[in-house]
Amino acid sequence: MTKKNLIPMLLMALSANAIANSACDKPRNDFDDLYCLNKVYQQADTDLNAAYKSLATKLDADGKSALKQGQLGWMRERNAQCSRSEDGHFLVDLECATTRTVQRVQFLQDRERECVSAGCQNSKL
């Protein structure tokens, strides 16, 4: 690919991103709302995975086991509160899932901060 072809492609990508961001600034319909909320959820999920991995690197074997069990329990609770099956359809409340995920990220970051400042407390995981 030549530089001559690369510039228009970059401009198109930037334009598409600007359009997507402006659609989230002023959603026109329920589909825009869903698209934008999904983007926020995906970022929260990415942040969750990063926070989990970062905290896990600071824990001993017992702490990692406690963290994993706590995470699995949290996932079951989130799923129970933010999704349901109805008439053969599986429904997810993305706003609920996003809120719970952001809260879990904060929890994991708080535990990591404790590990760094005062030592890891496996009982809190």
C-alpha positions in Angstrom: 0.0 0.0 0.0 1.4 3.4 -0.9 1.3 6.5 1.2 -1.0 8.0 -1.5 -3.6 5.4 -0.8 -3.1 5.4 3.0 -4.1 9.0 3.6 -7.6 8.7 2.1 -8.1 5.5 4.0 -7.1 7.2 7.3 -9.4 10.1 6.6 -12.3 7.7 5.9 -11.6 5.9 9.2 -11.4 9.1 11.1 -14.7 10.3 9.5 -16.4 7.0 10.4 -15.2 7.3 14.0 -16.4 10.9 14.2 -19.8 9.9 12.8 -20.1 7.1 15.3 -19.1 9.4 18.2 -21.6 12.1 17.1 -24.3 9.4 16.9 -23.6 8.7 20.6 -23.7 12.4 21.5 -27.3 12.7 20.1 -28.8 9.2 19.5 -31.6 9.4 17.0 -33.4 6.1 17.9 -33.3 3.0 20.1 -30.7 1.4 17.8 -28.3 4.3 18.3 -28.9 4.1 22.0 -28.1 0.3 22.0 -25.1 0.8 19.8 -23.7 3.5 22.1 -24.4 1.6 25.3 -22.8 -1.5 23.9 -19.6 0.5 23.2 -19.6 1.7 26.8 -20.2 -1.8 28.0 -17.4 -3.2 25.9 -15.0 -0.6 27.3 -16.1 -1.4 30.8 -15.5 -5.1 30.1 -12.0 -4.4 28.7 -11.3 -2.4 31.9 -12.5 -5.2 34.0 -10.2 -7.7 32.4 -7.3 -5.4 32.8 -8.0 -4.7 36.5 -8.5 -8.4 37.2 -5.1 -9.3 35.5 -3.3 -6.4 37.2 -4.6 -7.4 40.7 -3.9 -11.1 40.1 -0.2 -10.4 39.5 0.1 -9.0 43.0 -1.5 -12.0 44.8 -0.2 -15.2 46.1 -1.7 -18.6 45.2 -4.4 -18.4 47.9 -5.3 -14.8 46.8 -5.5 -15.8 43.2 -7.9 -18.6 44.1 -10.0 -16.3 46.2 -10.0 -13.7 43.4 -11.2 -16.3 40.9 -13.9 -17.6 43.1 -15.0 -14.0 43.9 -15.0 -13.1 40.2 -17.1 -16.2 39.3 -19.6 -15.3 42.1 -19.8 -11.8 40.9 -20.5 -12.9 37.3 -23.3 -15.2 38.5 -24.8 -12.3 40.5 -24.4 -9.8 37.6 -26.0 -12.3 35.2 -28.9 -13.0 37.5 -29.6 -9.3 38.1 -29.0 -8.1 34.5 -30.4 -10.8 32.2 -33.4 -13.1 31.9 -35.0 -15.6 29.6 -38.4 -14.8 28.3 -40.6 -16.6 25.7 -37.5 -18.4 24.3 -35.5 -15.2 24.1 -32.5 -14.2 26.2 -32.6 -10.6 27.3 -29.7 -8.5 28.7 -30.1 -5.2 30.4 -26.9 -3.5 29.1 -27.3 -0.5 31.4 -27.4 -2.8 34.4 -24.5 -4.9 33.2 -22.4 -1.8 32.5 -23.1 -0.3 35.9 -22.3 -3.5 37.7 -19.1 -4.0 35.6 -17.9 -0.4 36.3 -18.5 -1.0 40.0 -16.5 -4.3 39.9 -13.6 -2.5 38.1 -13.6 0.0 41.0 -13.7 -2.8 43.5 -10.7 -4.6 41.9 -8.7 -1.4 41.6 -9.4 -0.7 45.3 -8.1 -4.1 46.2 -5.0 -3.6 44.1 -4.4 -0.2 45.8 -4.6 -2.0 49.2 -2.1 -4.6 48.0 0.4 -1.9 47.0 -0.1 0.3 50.1 -0.8 -2.1 53.0 -0.5 -5.6 51.6 -3.0 -7.9 50.0 -5.9 -8.9 52.1 -7.1 -12.2 50.6 -10.2 -12.1 52.9 -11.5 -9.1 51.0 -11.3 -10.8 47.6 
